[in-house]
């Protein structure tokens, strides 16, 4: 069935110029069609009971070269949850963006140790009502684990102070770890070429290709626009309404954090560099490795290579340098 679906996707993609693909009233062109094609192959070729856990749509995208992996088959999901990951389910992007400005304000204020006091009591974010203040705090906790003892929040805070220019990408990587829906829709942005327009229906189609859920029209638009805004805040898109793909600006610290998330998800060696976490760097394989070698000088990573064997150790260096011993627990 998978090979049939792949053949169907290839044929549909090849004929896309003659038979445009539409999603939520918007014509999708080029590589943006693939998520929809994958979804069509699922709904047209398989019963619900036949869909494998990762989704046939994901397999189609993987065969096309557009999709990588966020979690390896050997990932310890219970340990990931303890670290602060959200492995499955919904996410805050159904109603909010990544709230980068709010996170920045909180960390700049010195109120990160008492976020409830800063946001709810002192109204740090300038919200018009107590209900709005509580909602903002709730969403920041969803996105980043604000105020928790989760290691992911402690790592974010440590890296935030070390690398101001990398803050938007550190925040994005954390949001990706904590919002499965943001992860599931990421290919719409990561696969887009510089200058290519990214519409909210592209984002929704990417999500629906790898997730069995379907969003209603109103929710789909809200979700797609929120996700597009987050990628804009992180430096991957530009434009207030007409979003276009641009090249992001990662740093060695960001690369080390992406490598940490990849390692926690069960990847090592070359597969770590090829994971979706490292794809967020928006750089080819060789540049990703170069960034990690620079991060080695910061005490965040250890890289060893001998012939074709590549060893990347990140959990212990991060634990020691950032003071988060749970990374190796």
Secondary structure, DSSP 8 states (H G I E B T S, - for coil): -HHHHHHHHHHHHHTTTTS-EEETTEEE-GGGHHHHHHHHHHHHH--GGG--TT-HHHHHHHHHT----SS-TT--HHHHHHHT---SS--GGGT----HHHHHHHHHHT-GGGHHIIIIIS-TT--SSHHHHHHHHHHHHHHH-TTS--HHHHHHHHHHHH-GGGHHHHHHHHHHHH-HHHHHTTHHHHTS-TT-B--HHHHHHHHHHHSS----HHHHHHHHHHHHHHHHHTTSEE-SSS-EE------HHHHHHHHHHHHHTT--HHHHHHSHHHHTT-S-HHHHHHHHHHHHTTTS-EEEEETTEEEEE-HHHHHHHHT-GGGG-
